[in-house]
Amino acid sequence: MNTANLLIELKESVAWLTISRAEKLNALNLATILELNDAIEQLKNNAQVRTIVITGSGPKAFIAGADIAEMNELSPIQARDFSKSGQDLMLSIERCGKPVIAMINGFALGGGLELAMACSIRIASTQAKLGQPEVNLGLIPGFGGTQRLIRLCGKGVALDLCLTGQTIDAERALAINLVTRITTPENLHSETEKLATHLAGLAPLALRGVMDCIHYGAESTLEIGLDYESQMFGLLFSTEDKQTGTQAFLSRQPAVFKGK
């Protein structure tokens, strides 16, 4: 399943996607964006895969941003289309129906941070650096950065990061809810693997329900979000996984969920 810019490895129920452009600090060119989009689509429809991890190759970068050399040659219309391609990828990640973990092993800048923000959970090395530096190029974020930063961190933080273009460290990112967990570089892979394996063992339909409710509720009023939650809660009572989970709890046995 590997492509020119992407390594894809399946470990039981976890899919590991590694952007393989270490010489470019894993910068996102159009080809890589399209390859990632195709991979997410395939994994979304693969019942064996329950959790997805995205990371970058090499010791320096998760994704250091968009490929500036390629982007510099774009016309205004091409730039708009490039932005749309990036936004489509982020929406595909966000809406794939499976937990996606960003394993941030280094620089997560520009499009790299935008991709991480589209993931369900972000676990960062304590050596990671994060930011939206597009203003230093005379630009703004184009893959959803201005919008997801507001939703994750609030308007004030979004303005600060996007206006200054400054990078922050992992501890600061954790404090402002930009990442959800941090760990040492030595433990990053093992901690991510442990988390991914844990998620893969849970009820897939319930996980999808959680993500649907949270994403929908974030864009709705409280009343509409509560109604959606009630509908989802009731719907899950029709699943085999609900029966499995409740019976396992009552009999004090481990549950084995089938995603049905």
Buried (B, 14 or more C-beta within 10 A) or exposed (E): EEBEBBBBEEEEBBBBBBBBBBEBBBBBBBBBBBBBBBBBEEBBEBEEBBBBBBBBBBEBBBBBBBBBEBBEEBEEEEBEEBBEBBBBBBEBBBEBBBBBBBBBBBBBBBBBBBBBBBBBBBBBBBBBBBBBBBBEBEBEBBBBBBBBBBBBBEEEBBEBBBEBBEBBBBEEBBEBEBBBBBBEEEEBBEBBBEBBBEBBBBBBBBBBBBBBBEBBBEEBEEEEBEEBBEEBEEEBEEBEBBEBBEEBEEEEEEBEBEBE
